[in-house]
Amino acid sequence: MFLFNGREAHSRSMIKAATWRALGSIDTFVLSWLFTGNPKAAGAIASTEVITKIALYYMHERAWSNIGWGLKQGEAVTVQTGDDTR
């Protein structure tokens, strides 16, 4: 499947997804608190969206790692399959 053969290790994509999601969740919490005025509701909103958005970001990142569009010539990277220790 194309999502699992990228230009970077799966572990790198997972760390990037988790750190991006942490930043996004803080943003969601703050905005939710501002809109609702209720920190408990803001926490519920922010914690609910964490899991789905990590998965969505990971899939998005892996898909884009297989697309050559927009890359400069000479930046192509050899893709190694089967071993995640790149």
C-alpha positions in Angstrom: 0.0 0.0 0.0 1.4 3.4 -1.0 1.0 4.9 2.5 3.7 2.6 3.9 6.5 3.2 1.4 7.8 6.7 2.0 11.0 8.7 2.0 11.3 8.8 5.8 11.0 6.2 8.6 7.6 5.5 10.0 8.9 6.5 13.5 9.8 9.9 12.2 6.3 10.4 10.7 4.8 9.2 14.0 6.9 11.7 16.1 6.0 14.5 13.7 2.3 13.6 13.9 2.4 13.5 17.7 4.2 16.8 18.2 2.0 18.5 15.6 -1.1 17.1 17.3 0.1 18.3 20.8 0.4 21.8 19.4 -3.0 21.5 17.7 -4.7 20.2 20.8 -3.3 23.1 22.9 -4.8 25.5 20.3 -8.1 23.6 20.3 -8.2 23.7 24.1 -7.5 27.5 24.3 -10.0 28.3 21.5 -12.7 26.0 23.0 -12.2 27.6 26.4 -12.5 31.1 24.9 -15.7 30.2 23.0 -17.4 28.2 25.8 -16.0 29.8 28.9 -15.8 26.3 30.4 -12.4 24.7 30.8 -14.0 21.2 31.4 -15.8 21.5 28.0 -12.6 22.7 26.4 -10.7 19.7 27.8 -13.4 17.3 26.5 -13.3 18.8 23.1 -9.5 18.9 22.9 -9.0 15.3 24.2 -11.7 13.9 21.9 -10.0 15.1 18.7 -6.5 14.0 19.5 -6.7 10.3 18.4 -8.4 10.9 15.1 -6.2 13.8 14.1 -3.0 11.9 14.8 -4.2 9.1 12.5 -5.3 11.5 9.8 -2.1 13.5 9.9 0.0 10.3 9.7 -1.9 9.1 6.7 -1.6 12.5 5.0 2.1 12.7 5.7 2.8 9.2 4.4 0.8 9.9 1.2 2.6 13.1 0.5 6.0 11.4 1.1 5.3 9.4 -2.1 4.4 12.4 -4.3 7.3 13.9 -6.2 5.4 17.0 -7.3 7.1 20.2 -6.1 10.4 18.6 -5.3 13.5 20.2 -6.9 15.5 18.1 -9.3 18.3 16.1 -7.5 16.3 15.8 -4.2 15.0 12.4 -5.0 15.6 9.8 -2.3 15.9 6.1 -2.8 13.0 4.3 -1.1 13.8 1.3 0.9 11.0 -1.1 1.6 10.6 -3.7 4.3 12.9 -2.3 6.9 12.0 0.7 9.0 15.6 1.4 10.2 16.5 4.0 7.6 
